Amino acid sequence: MHLIETTSNRDRMTTKVFGPAFTELEIHNAAEMEVWGSSITDDGPDFCLFILKDASGLEIGRKRVSGY
């Protein structure tokens, strides 16, 4: 699995199509979102993992979406 992107763009956190669709309540305290993706060499099905973090770097939300 590879880190694809780190962003503080709140619009990206709420994207419903090909995104995590975090709710406004979930992103209220979010400072950034990491986007992780599986690799063709990883075992199992392909997926993207979206992780919300607060200003101190603590994980406050996580969603996994099938596919790339």
PDB file of N, CA, C, O and CB in Angstrom:
ATOM      1  N   MET A   1       0.857  -1.171   0.000  1.00  0.00           N
ATOM      2  CA  MET A   1       0.000   0.000   0.000  1.00  0.00           C
ATOM      3  C   MET A   1       0.901   1.230   0.000  1.00  0.00           C
ATOM      4  O   MET A   1       1.967   1.238   0.616  1.00  0.00           O
ATOM      5  CB  MET A   1      -0.974   0.000   1.230  1.00  0.00           C
ATOM      6  N   HIS A   2       0.450   2.276  -0.706  1.00  0.00           N
ATOM      7  CA  HIS A   2       1.254   3.480  -0.878  1.00  0.00           C
ATOM      8  C   HIS A   2       0.459   4.732  -0.529  1.00  0.00           C
ATOM      9  O   HIS A   2      -0.739   4.815  -0.800  1.00  0.00           O
ATOM     10  CB  HIS A   2       1.769   3.572  -2.309  1.00  0.00           C
ATOM     11  N   LEU A   3       1.144   5.712   0.082  1.00  0.00           N
ATOM     12  CA  LEU A   3       0.534   7.015   0.318  1.00  0.00           C
ATOM     13  C   LEU A   3       0.465   7.741  -1.013  1.00  0.00           C
ATOM     14  O   LEU A   3       1.486   7.979  -1.658  1.00  0.00           O
ATOM     15  CB  LEU A   3       1.335   7.845   1.379  1.00  0.00           C
ATOM     16  N   ILE A   4      -0.741   8.088  -1.415  1.00  0.00           N
ATOM     17  CA  ILE A   4      -0.953   8.749  -2.701  1.00  0.00           C
ATOM     18  C   ILE A   4      -0.977  10.260  -2.537  1.00  0.00           C
ATOM     19  O   ILE A   4      -0.422  10.992  -3.356  1.00  0.00           O
ATOM     20  CB  ILE A   4      -2.256   8.270  -3.342  1.00  0.00           C
ATOM     21  N   GLU A   5      -1.628  10.722  -1.466  1.00  0.00           N
ATOM     22  CA  GLU A   5      -1.822  12.168  -1.297  1.00  0.00           C
ATOM     23  C   GLU A   5      -2.159  12.489   0.152  1.00  0.00           C
ATOM     24  O   GLU A   5      -2.759  11.682   0.862  1.00  0.00           O
ATOM     25  CB  GLU A   5      -2.939  12.685  -2.234  1.00  0.00           C
ATOM     26  N   THR A   6      -1.762  13.684   0.575  1.00  0.00           N
ATOM     27  CA  THR A   6      -2.213  14.266   1.830  1.00  0.00           C
ATOM     28  C   THR A   6      -2.807  15.621   1.479  1.00  0.00           C
ATOM     29  O   THR A   6      -2.174  16.425   0.795  1.00  0.00           O
ATOM     30  CB  THR A   6      -1.039  14.390   2.887  1.00  0.00           C
ATOM     31  N   THR A   7      -4.037  15.875   1.954  1.00  0.00           N
ATOM     32  CA  THR A   7      -4.713  17.115   1.586  1.00  0.00           C
ATOM     33  C   THR A   7      -5.470  17.701   2.777  1.00  0.00           C
ATOM     34  O   THR A   7      -5.909  16.972   3.667  1.00  0.00           O
ATOM     35  CB  THR A   7      -5.674  16.871   0.416  1.00  0.00           C
ATOM     36  N   SER A   8      -5.615  19.021   2.781  1.00  0.00           N
ATOM     37  CA  SER A   8      -6.457  19.695   3.775  1.00  0.00           C
ATOM     38  C   SER A   8      -7.708  20.275   3.109  1.00  0.00           C
ATOM     39  O   SER A   8      -8.459  21.019   3.740  1.00  0.00           O
ATOM     40  CB  SER A   8      -5.661  20.815   4.493  1.00  0.00           C
ATOM     41  N   ASN A   9      -7.926  19.943   1.862  1.00  0.00           N
ATOM     42  CA  ASN A   9      -9.077  20.419   1.092  1.00  0.00           C
ATOM     43  C   ASN A   9     -10.352  19.705   1.568  1.00  0.00           C
ATOM     44  O   ASN A   9     -10.525  18.512   1.317  1.00  0.00           O
ATOM     45  CB  ASN A   9      -8.853  20.183  -0.437  1.00  0.00           C
ATOM     46  N   ARG A  10     -11.223  20.419   2.239  1.00  0.00           N
ATOM     47  CA  ARG A  10     -12.437  19.813   2.804  1.00  0.00           C
ATOM     48  C   ARG A  10     -13.393  19.295   1.733  1.00  0.00           C
ATOM     49  O   ARG A  10     -14.133  18.344   1.982  1.00  0.00           O
ATOM     50  CB  ARG A  10     -13.158  20.822   3.675  1.00  0.00           C
ATOM     51  N   ASP A  11     -13.392  19.899   0.554  1.00  0.00           N
ATOM     52  CA  ASP A  11     -14.239  19.394  -0.530  1.00  0.00           C
ATOM     53  C   ASP A  11     -13.842  17.971  -0.908  1.00  0.00           C
ATOM     54  O   ASP A  11     -14.703  17.150  -1.224  1.00  0.00           O
ATOM     55  CB  ASP A  11     -14.148  20.314  -1.762  1.00  0.00           C
ATOM     56  N   ARG A  12     -12.561  17.678  -0.878  1.00  0.00           N
ATOM     57  CA  ARG A  12     -12.084  16.331  -1.197  1.00  0.00           C
ATOM     58  C   ARG A  12     -12.518  15.332  -0.127  1.00  0.00           C
ATOM     59  O   ARG A  12     -12.706  14.152  -0.424  1.00  0.00           O
ATOM     60  CB  ARG A  12     -10.553  16.323  -1.337  1.00  0.00           C
ATOM     61  N   MET A  13     -12.678  15.791   1.112  1.00  0.00           N
ATOM     62  CA  MET A  13     -13.068  14.900   2.213  1.00  0.00           C
ATOM     63  C   MET A  13     -14.531  14.481   2.112  1.00  0.00           C
ATOM     64  O   MET A  13     -14.914  13.432   2.629  1.00  0.00           O
ATOM     65  CB  MET A  13     -12.820  15.583   3.556  1.00  0.00           C
ATOM     66  N   THR A  14     -15.347  15.295   1.448  1.00  0.00           N
ATOM     67  CA  THR A  14     -16.779  15.009   1.360  1.00  0.00           C
ATOM     68  C   THR A  14     -17.194  14.437   0.011  1.00  0.00           C
ATOM     69  O   THR A  14     -18.374  14.155  -0.197  1.00  0.00           O
ATOM     70  CB  THR A  14     -17.562  16.260   1.630  1.00  0.00           C
ATOM     71  N   THR A  15     -16.247  14.259  -0.912  1.00  0.00           N
ATOM     72  CA  THR A  15     -16.550  13.745  -2.246  1.00  0.00           C
ATOM     73  C   THR A  15     -17.237  12.390  -2.164  1.00  0.00           C
ATOM     74  O   THR A  15     -16.739  11.474  -1.510  1.00  0.00           O
ATOM     75  CB  THR A  15     -15.273  13.637  -3.081  1.00  0.00           C
ATOM     76  N   LYS A  16     -18.378  12.265  -2.827  1.00  0.00           N
ATOM     77  CA  LYS A  16     -19.143  11.016  -2.784  1.00  0.00           C
ATOM     78  C   LYS A  16     -18.803  10.084  -3.937  1.00  0.00           C
ATOM     79  O   LYS A  16     -18.845   8.864  -3.776  1.00  0.00           O
ATOM     80  CB  LYS A  16     -20.623  11.316  -2.798  1.00  0.00           C
ATOM     81  N   VAL A  17     -18.471  10.632  -5.087  1.00  0.00           N
ATOM     82  CA  VAL A  17     -18.142   9.803  -6.245  1.00  0.00           C
ATOM     83  C   VAL A  17     -16.629   9.558  -6.222  1.00  0.00           C
ATOM     84  O   VAL A  17     -15.842  10.503  -6.285  1.00  0.00           O
ATOM     85  CB  VAL A  17     -18.596  10.489  -7.600  1.00  0.00           C
ATOM     86  N   PHE A  18     -16.234   8.301  -6.132  1.00  0.00           N
ATOM     87  CA  PHE A  18     -14.829   7.909  -6.080  1.00  0.00           C
ATOM     88  C   PHE A  18     -14.097   8.546  -4.910  1.00  0.00           C
ATOM     89  O   PHE A  18     -12.901   8.824  -5.008  1.00  0.00           O
ATOM     90  CB  PHE A  18     -14.139   8.277  -7.373  1.00  0.00           C
ATOM     91  N   GLY A  19     -14.781   8.779  -3.824  1.00  0.00           N
ATOM     92  CA  GLY A  19     -14.153   9.381  -2.649  1.00  0.00           C
ATOM     93  C   GLY A  19     -14.733   8.823  -1.372  1.00  0.00           C
ATOM     94  O   GLY A  19     -15.554   7.907  -1.410  1.00  0.00           O
ATOM     95  N   PRO A  20     -14.316   9.368  -0.233  1.00  0.00           N
ATOM     96  CA  PRO A  20     -14.695   8.806   1.048  1.00  0.00           C
ATOM     97  C   PRO A  20     -16.089   9.175   1.538  1.00  0.00           C
ATOM     98  O   PRO A  20     -16.668   8.442   2.339  1.00  0.00           O
ATOM     99  CB  PRO A  20     -13.721   9.220   2.048  1.00  0.00           C
ATOM    100  N   ALA A  21     -16.633  10.280   1.081  1.00  0.00           N
ATOM    101  CA  ALA A  21     -17.955  10.752   1.515  1.00  0.00           C
ATOM    102  C   ALA A  21     -18.057  10.877   3.033  1.00  0.00           C
ATOM    103  O   ALA A  21     -19.063  10.487   3.627  1.00  0.00           O
ATOM    104  CB  ALA A  21     -19.036   9.808   1.008  1.00  0.00           C
ATOM    105  N   PHE A  22     -17.001  11.428   3.666  1.00  0.00           N
ATOM    106  CA  PHE A  22     -17.101  11.732   5.088  1.00  0.00           C
ATOM    107  C   PHE A  22     -18.185  12.789   5.270  1.00  0.00           C
ATOM    108  O   PHE A  22     -18.342  13.667   4.421  1.00  0.00           O
ATOM    109  CB  PHE A  22     -15.728  12.222   5.666  1.00  0.00           C
ATOM    110  N   THR A  23     -18.919  12.714   6.344  1.00  0.00           N
ATOM    111  CA  THR A  23     -19.966  13.697   6.620  1.00  0.00           C
ATOM    112  C   THR A  23     -19.357  14.972   7.184  1.00  0.00           C
ATOM    113  O   THR A  23     -18.208  14.975   7.625  1.00  0.00           O
ATOM    114  CB  THR A  23     -21.007  13.123   7.599  1.00  0.00           C
ATOM    115  N   GLU A  24     -20.120  16.044   7.169  1.00  0.00           N
ATOM    116  CA  GLU A  24     -19.663  17.310   7.752  1.00  0.00           C
ATOM    117  C   GLU A  24     -19.293  17.136   9.221  1.00  0.00           C
ATOM    118  O   GLU A  24     -18.325  17.732   9.694  1.00  0.00           O
ATOM    119  CB  GLU A  24     -20.746  18.388   7.609  1.00  0.00           C
ATOM    120  N   LEU A  25     -20.050  16.331   9.935  1.00  0.00           N
ATOM    121  CA  LEU A  25     -19.744  16.074  11.342  1.00  0.00           C
ATOM    122  C   LEU A  25     -18.394  15.375  11.486  1.00  0.00           C
ATOM    123  O   LEU A  25     -17.616  15.702  12.382  1.00  0.00           O
ATOM    124  CB  LEU A  25     -20.851  15.224  11.986  1.00  0.00           C
ATOM    125  N   GLU A  26     -18.117  14.414  10.604  1.00  0.00           N
ATOM    126  CA  GLU A  26     -16.839  13.698  10.675  1.00  0.00           C
ATOM    127  C   GLU A  26     -15.650  14.603  10.366  1.00  0.00           C
ATOM    128  O   GLU A  26     -14.589  14.442  10.968  1.00  0.00           O
ATOM    129  CB  GLU A  26     -16.847  12.523   9.713  1.00  0.00           C
ATOM    130  N   ILE A  27     -15.802  15.548   9.444  1.00  0.00           N
ATOM    131  CA  ILE A  27     -14.669  16.400   9.085  1.00  0.00           C
ATOM    132  C   ILE A  27     -14.596  17.686   9.905  1.00  0.00           C
ATOM    133  O   ILE A  27     -13.680  18.485   9.711  1.00  0.00           O
ATOM    134  CB  ILE A  27     -14.742  16.746   7.625  1.00  0.00           C
ATOM    135  N   HIS A  28     -15.529  17.896  10.803  1.00  0.00           N
ATOM    136  CA  HIS A  28     -15.550  19.127  11.602  1.00  0.00           C
ATOM    137  C   HIS A  28     -14.202  19.379  12.290  1.00  0.00           C
ATOM    138  O   HIS A  28     -13.713  20.508  12.291  1.00  0.00           O
ATOM    139  CB  HIS A  28     -16.668  19.054  12.655  1.00  0.00           C
ATOM    140  N   ASN A  29     -13.614  18.359  12.862  1.00  0.00           N
ATOM    141  CA  ASN A  29     -12.341  18.511  13.567  1.00  0.00           C
ATOM    142  C   ASN A  29     -11.140  18.041  12.753  1.00  0.00           C
ATOM    143  O   ASN A  29     -10.032  17.957  13.283  1.00  0.00           O
ATOM    144  CB  ASN A  29     -12.387  17.754  14.861  1.00  0.00           C
ATOM    145  N   ALA A  30     -11.341  17.738  11.487  1.00  0.00           N
ATOM    146  CA  ALA A  30     -10.255  17.233  10.652  1.00  0.00           C
ATOM    147  C   ALA A  30      -9.351  18.365  10.165  1.00  0.00           C
ATOM    148  O   ALA A  30      -9.824  19.423   9.749  1.00  0.00           O
ATOM    149  CB  ALA A  30     -10.821  16.464   9.459  1.00  0.00           C
ATOM    150  N   ALA A  31      -8.056  18.123  10.224  1.00  0.00           N
ATOM    151  CA  ALA A  31      -7.084  19.075   9.689  1.00  0.00           C
ATOM    152  C   ALA A  31      -6.560  18.602   8.335  1.00  0.00           C
ATOM    153  O   ALA A  31      -6.204  19.415   7.482  1.00  0.00           O
ATOM    154  CB  ALA A  31      -5.917  19.268  10.676  1.00  0.00           C
ATOM    155  N   GLU A  32      -6.514  17.282   8.143  1.00  0.00           N
ATOM    156  CA  GLU A  32      -6.032  16.757   6.875  1.00  0.00           C
ATOM    157  C   GLU A  32      -6.569  15.358   6.631  1.00  0.00           C
ATOM    158  O   GLU A  32      -7.074  14.696   7.537  1.00  0.00           O
ATOM    159  CB  GLU A  32      -4.509  16.750   6.844  1.00  0.00           C
ATOM    160  N   MET A  33      -6.446  14.929   5.385  1.00  0.00           N
ATOM    161  CA  MET A  33      -6.849  13.587   4.997  1.00  0.00           C
ATOM    162  C   MET A  33      -5.719  12.944   4.208  1.00  0.00           C
ATOM    163  O   MET A  33      -5.173  13.544   3.282  1.00  0.00           O
ATOM    164  CB  MET A  33      -8.161  13.613   4.168  1.00  0.00           C
ATOM    165  N   GLU A  34      -5.376  11.722   4.581  1.00  0.00           N
ATOM    166  CA  GLU A  34      -4.413  10.944   3.813  1.00  0.00           C
ATOM    167  C   GLU A  34      -5.175  10.012   2.887  1.00  0.00           C
ATOM    168  O   GLU A  34      -6.205   9.454   3.265  1.00  0.00           O
ATOM    169  CB  GLU A  34      -3.456  10.147   4.744  1.00  0.00           C
ATOM    170  N   VAL A  35      -4.665   9.847   1.673  1.00  0.00           N
ATOM    171  CA  VAL A  35      -5.247   8.922   0.710  1.00  0.00           C
ATOM    172  C   VAL A  35      -4.197   7.840   0.437  1.00  0.00           C
ATOM    173  O   VAL A  35      -3.110   8.123  -0.067  1.00  0.00           O
ATOM    174  CB  VAL A  35      -5.686   9.664  -0.623  1.00  0.00           C
ATOM    175  N   TRP A  36      -4.541   6.612   0.778  1.00  0.00           N
ATOM    176  CA  TRP A  36      -3.663   5.464   0.565  1.00  0.00           C
ATOM    177  C   TRP A  36      -4.293   4.573  -0.491  1.00  0.00           C
ATOM    178  O   TRP A  36      -5.517   4.495  -0.592  1.00  0.00           O
ATOM    179  CB  TRP A  36      -3.420   4.676   1.892  1.00  0.00           C
ATOM    180  N   GLY A  37      -3.463   3.901  -1.276  1.00  0.00           N
ATOM    181  CA  GLY A  37      -3.982   3.013  -2.299  1.00  0.00           C
ATOM    182  C   GLY A  37      -3.212   1.711  -2.359  1.00  0.00           C
ATOM    183  O   GLY A  37      -2.006   1.666  -2.113  1.00  0.00           O
ATOM    184  N   SER A  38      -3.930   0.661  -2.689  1.00  0.00           N
ATOM    185  CA  SER A  38      -3.278  -0.629  -2.849  1.00  0.00           C
ATOM    186  C   SER A  38      -2.453  -0.618  -4.131  1.00  0.00           C
ATOM    187  O   SER A  38      -2.644   0.225  -5.007  1.00  0.00           O
ATOM    188  CB  SER A  38      -4.319  -1.778  -2.873  1.00  0.00           C
ATOM    189  N   SER A  39      -1.548  -1.557  -4.215  1.00  0.00           N
ATOM    190  CA  SER A  39      -0.698  -1.708  -5.394  1.00  0.00           C
ATOM    191  C   SER A  39      -1.031  -3.018  -6.080  1.00  0.00           C
ATOM    192  O   SER A  39      -1.572  -3.932  -5.457  1.00  0.00           O
ATOM    193  CB  SER A  39       0.804  -1.653  -5.014  1.00  0.00           C
ATOM    194  N   ILE A  40      -0.715  -3.110  -7.336  1.00  0.00           N
ATOM    195  CA  ILE A  40      -0.981  -4.341  -8.077  1.00  0.00           C
ATOM    196  C   ILE A  40      -0.232  -5.527  -7.466  1.00  0.00           C
ATOM    197  O   ILE A  40      -0.630  -6.677  -7.653  1.00  0.00           O
ATOM    198  CB  ILE A  40      -0.587  -4.170  -9.549  1.00  0.00           C
ATOM    199  N   THR A  41       0.836  -5.252  -6.747  1.00  0.00           N
ATOM    200  CA  THR A  41       1.615  -6.328  -6.117  1.00  0.00           C
ATOM    201  C   THR A  41       1.095  -6.709  -4.732  1.00  0.00           C
ATOM    202  O   THR A  41       1.574  -7.676  -4.140  1.00  0.00           O
ATOM    203  CB  THR A  41       3.068  -5.914  -6.009  1.00  0.00           C
ATOM    204  N   ASP A  42       0.122  -5.963  -4.208  1.00  0.00           N
ATOM    205  CA  ASP A  42      -0.470  -6.292  -2.907  1.00  0.00           C
ATOM    206  C   ASP A  42      -1.428  -7.467  -3.047  1.00  0.00           C
ATOM    207  O   ASP A  42      -2.090  -7.619  -4.074  1.00  0.00           O
ATOM    208  CB  ASP A  42      -1.207  -5.069  -2.313  1.00  0.00           C
ATOM    209  N   ASP A  43      -1.498  -8.292  -2.016  1.00  0.00           N
ATOM    210  CA  ASP A  43      -2.465  -9.386  -2.000  1.00  0.00           C
ATOM    211  C   ASP A  43      -3.877  -8.844  -1.841  1.00  0.00           C
ATOM    212  O   ASP A  43      -4.073  -7.794  -1.229  1.00  0.00           O
ATOM    213  CB  ASP A  43      -2.145 -10.378  -0.872  1.00  0.00           C
ATOM    214  N   GLY A  44      -4.849  -9.542  -2.380  1.00  0.00           N
ATOM    215  CA  GLY A  44      -6.254  -9.193  -2.199  1.00  0.00           C
ATOM    216  C   GLY A  44      -6.750  -8.181  -3.213  1.00  0.00           C
ATOM    217  O   GLY A  44      -6.036  -7.800  -4.141  1.00  0.00           O
ATOM    218  N   PRO A  45      -8.002  -7.748  -3.016  1.00  0.00           N
ATOM    219  CA  PRO A  45      -8.627  -6.812  -3.954  1.00  0.00           C
ATOM    220  C   PRO A  45      -8.050  -5.402  -3.844  1.00  0.00           C
ATOM    221  O   PRO A  45      -7.487  -5.032  -2.813  1.00  0.00           O
ATOM    222  CB  PRO A  45     -10.124  -6.767  -3.718  1.00  0.00           C
ATOM    223  N   ASP A  46      -8.193  -4.625  -4.908  1.00  0.00           N
ATOM    224  CA  ASP A  46      -7.715  -3.241  -4.931  1.00  0.00           C
ATOM    225  C   ASP A  46      -8.643  -2.350  -4.115  1.00  0.00           C
ATOM    226  O   ASP A  46      -9.851  -2.581  -4.062  1.00  0.00           O
ATOM    227  CB  ASP A  46      -7.612  -2.722  -6.381  1.00  0.00           C
ATOM    228  N   PHE A  47      -8.068  -1.324  -3.476  1.00  0.00           N
ATOM    229  CA  PHE A  47      -8.860  -0.409  -2.663  1.00  0.00           C
ATOM    230  C   PHE A  47      -8.115   0.892  -2.436  1.00  0.00           C
ATOM    231  O   PHE A  47      -6.904   0.976  -2.643  1.00  0.00           O
ATOM    232  CB  PHE A  47      -9.217  -1.051  -1.326  1.00  0.00           C
ATOM    233  N   CYS A  48      -8.857   1.910  -2.006  1.00  0.00           N
ATOM    234  CA  CYS A  48      -8.289   3.166  -1.511  1.00  0.00           C
ATOM    235  C   CYS A  48      -8.706   3.303  -0.056  1.00  0.00           C
ATOM    236  O   CYS A  48      -9.825   2.948   0.317  1.00  0.00           O
ATOM    237  CB  CYS A  48      -8.768   4.406  -2.368  1.00  0.00           C
ATOM    238  N   LEU A  49      -7.806   3.815   0.756  1.00  0.00           N
ATOM    239  CA  LEU A  49      -8.068   4.017   2.172  1.00  0.00           C
ATOM    240  C   LEU A  49      -7.931   5.504   2.461  1.00  0.00           C
ATOM    241  O   LEU A  49      -6.904   6.108   2.153  1.00  0.00           O
ATOM    242  CB  LEU A  49      -7.098   3.171   3.062  1.00  0.00           C
ATOM    243  N   PHE A  50      -8.968   6.097   3.053  1.00  0.00           N
ATOM    244  CA  PHE A  50      -8.988   7.523   3.373  1.00  0.00           C
ATOM    245  C   PHE A  50      -8.931   7.658   4.894  1.00  0.00           C
ATOM    246  O   PHE A  50      -9.768   7.093   5.599  1.00  0.00           O
ATOM    247  CB  PHE A  50     -10.270   8.231   2.781  1.00  0.00           C
ATOM    248  N   ILE A  51      -7.946   8.405   5.404  1.00  0.00           N
ATOM    249  CA  ILE A  51      -7.759   8.558   6.844  1.00  0.00           C
ATOM    250  C   ILE A  51      -7.819  10.040   7.202  1.00  0.00           C
ATOM    251  O   ILE A  51      -7.041  10.843   6.686  1.00  0.00           O
ATOM    252  CB  ILE A  51      -6.407   7.933   7.302  1.00  0.00           C
ATOM    253  N   LEU A  52      -8.747  10.397   8.088  1.00  0.00           N
ATOM    254  CA  LEU A  52      -8.846  11.774   8.591  1.00  0.00           C
ATOM    255  C   LEU A  52      -7.979  11.911   9.828  1.00  0.00           C
ATOM    256  O   LEU A  52      -7.940  11.017  10.673  1.00  0.00           O
ATOM    257  CB  LEU A  52     -10.324  12.157   8.911  1.00  0.00           C
ATOM    258  N   LYS A  53      -7.276  13.049   9.931  1.00  0.00           N
ATOM    259  CA  LYS A  53      -6.456  13.330  11.105  1.00  0.00           C
ATOM    260  C   LYS A  53      -6.775  14.724  11.620  1.00  0.00           C
ATOM    261  O   LYS A  53      -7.102  15.629  10.852  1.00  0.00           O
ATOM    262  CB  LYS A  53      -4.948  13.201  10.776  1.00  0.00           C
ATOM    263  N   ASP A  54      -6.671  14.880  12.952  1.00  0.00           N
ATOM    264  CA  ASP A  54      -6.888  16.195  13.545  1.00  0.00           C
ATOM    265  C   ASP A  54      -5.584  16.987  13.513  1.00  0.00           C
ATOM    266  O   ASP A  54      -4.578  16.507  12.991  1.00  0.00           O
ATOM    267  CB  ASP A  54      -7.419  16.068  14.999  1.00  0.00           C
ATOM    268  N   ALA A  55      -5.598  18.198  14.070  1.00  0.00           N
ATOM    269  CA  ALA A  55      -4.438  19.082  14.011  1.00  0.00           C
ATOM    270  C   ALA A  55      -3.216  18.515  14.723  1.00  0.00           C
ATOM    271  O   ALA A  55      -2.092  18.909  14.414  1.00  0.00           O
ATOM    272  CB  ALA A  55      -4.787  20.415  14.605  1.00  0.00           C
ATOM    273  N   SER A  56      -3.409  17.600  15.668  1.00  0.00           N
ATOM    274  CA  SER A  56      -2.268  17.003  16.366  1.00  0.00           C
ATOM    275  C   SER A  56      -1.818  15.696  15.726  1.00  0.00           C
ATOM    276  O   SER A  56      -0.923  15.029  16.246  1.00  0.00           O
ATOM    277  CB  SER A  56      -2.616  16.761  17.822  1.00  0.00           C
ATOM    278  N   GLY A  57      -2.435  15.318  14.589  1.00  0.00           N
ATOM    279  CA  GLY A  57      -2.026  14.126  13.862  1.00  0.00           C
ATOM    280  C   GLY A  57      -2.696  12.839  14.288  1.00  0.00           C
ATOM    281  O   GLY A  57      -2.344  11.763  13.804  1.00  0.00           O
ATOM    282  N   LEU A  58      -3.661  12.935  15.191  1.00  0.00           N
ATOM    283  CA  LEU A  58      -4.377  11.741  15.636  1.00  0.00           C
ATOM    284  C   LEU A  58      -5.460  11.358  14.629  1.00  0.00           C
ATOM    285  O   LEU A  58      -6.150  12.223  14.089  1.00  0.00           O
ATOM    286  CB  LEU A  58      -4.998  11.971  17.026  1.00  0.00           C
ATOM    287  N   GLU A  59      -5.601  10.061  14.383  1.00  0.00           N
ATOM    288  CA  GLU A  59      -6.625   9.579  13.464  1.00  0.00           C
ATOM    289  C   GLU A  59      -8.004   9.750  14.086  1.00  0.00           C
ATOM    290  O   GLU A  59      -8.246   9.330  15.218  1.00  0.00           O
ATOM    291  CB  GLU A  59      -6.378   8.102  13.095  1.00  0.00           C
ATOM    292  N   ILE A  60      -8.915  10.380  13.321  1.00  0.00           N
ATOM    293  CA  ILE A  60     -10.276  10.594  13.816  1.00  0.00           C
ATOM    294  C   ILE A  60     -11.333   9.990  12.897  1.00  0.00           C
ATOM    295  O   ILE A  60     -12.522  10.036  13.211  1.00  0.00           O
ATOM    296  CB  ILE A  60     -10.538  12.074  13.983  1.00  0.00           C
ATOM    297  N   GLY A  61     -10.913   9.427  11.770  1.00  0.00           N
ATOM    298  CA  GLY A  61     -11.857   8.794  10.852  1.00  0.00           C
ATOM    299  C   GLY A  61     -11.129   7.974   9.811  1.00  0.00           C
ATOM    300  O   GLY A  61      -9.983   8.259   9.462  1.00  0.00           O
ATOM    301  N   ARG A  62     -11.821   6.934   9.311  1.00  0.00           N
ATOM    302  CA  ARG A  62     -11.217   6.041   8.312  1.00  0.00           C
ATOM    303  C   ARG A  62     -12.324   5.432   7.463  1.00  0.00           C
ATOM    304  O   ARG A  62     -13.339   4.972   7.986  1.00  0.00           O
ATOM    305  CB  ARG A  62     -10.362   4.919   8.994  1.00  0.00           C
ATOM    306  N   LYS A  63     -12.122   5.433   6.154  1.00  0.00           N
ATOM    307  CA  LYS A  63     -13.052   4.775   5.234  1.00  0.00           C
ATOM    308  C   LYS A  63     -12.249   4.063   4.159  1.00  0.00           C
ATOM    309  O   LYS A  63     -11.241   4.572   3.669  1.00  0.00           O
ATOM    310  CB  LYS A  63     -14.045   5.801   4.597  1.00  0.00           C
ATOM    311  N   ARG A  64     -12.717   2.874   3.805  1.00  0.00           N
ATOM    312  CA  ARG A  64     -12.076   2.079   2.752  1.00  0.00           C
ATOM    313  C   ARG A  64     -13.072   1.929   1.599  1.00  0.00           C
ATOM    314  O   ARG A  64     -14.227   1.557   1.806  1.00  0.00           O
ATOM    315  CB  ARG A  64     -11.614   0.667   3.294  1.00  0.00           C
ATOM    316  N   VAL A  65     -12.604   2.225   0.376  1.00  0.00           N
ATOM    317  CA  VAL A  65     -13.436   2.168  -0.812  1.00  0.00           C
ATOM    318  C   VAL A  65     -12.801   1.176  -1.780  1.00  0.00           C
ATOM    319  O   VAL A  65     -11.607   1.257  -2.070  1.00  0.00           O
ATOM    320  CB  VAL A  65     -13.598   3.581  -1.466  1.00  0.00           C
ATOM    321  N   SER A  66     -13.598   0.252  -2.271  1.00  0.00           N
ATOM    322  CA  SER A  66     -13.093  -0.757  -3.205  1.00  0.00           C
ATOM    323  C   SER A  66     -12.665  -0.128  -4.521  1.00  0.00           C
ATOM    324  O   SER A  66     -13.250   0.864  -4.959  1.00  0.00           O
ATOM    325  CB  SER A  66     -14.155  -1.825  -3.461  1.00  0.00           C
ATOM    326  N   GLY A  67     -11.652  -0.697  -5.150  1.00  0.00           N
ATOM    327  CA  GLY A  67     -11.148  -0.213  -6.433  1.00  0.00           C
ATOM    328  C   GLY A  67     -10.130   0.888  -6.258  1.00  0.00           C
ATOM    329  O   GLY A  67      -9.705   1.201  -5.146  1.00  0.00           O
ATOM    330  N   TYR A  68      -9.744   1.475  -7.387  1.00  0.00           N
ATOM    331  CA  TYR A  68      -8.747   2.557  -7.344  1.00  0.00           C
ATOM    332  C   TYR A  68      -9.445   3.860  -7.195  1.00  0.00           C
ATOM    333  O   TYR A  68      -8.797   4.905  -7.137  1.00  0.00           O
ATOM    334  CB  TYR A  68      -7.863   2.572  -8.599  1.00  0.00           C
TER     335      TYR A  68
END
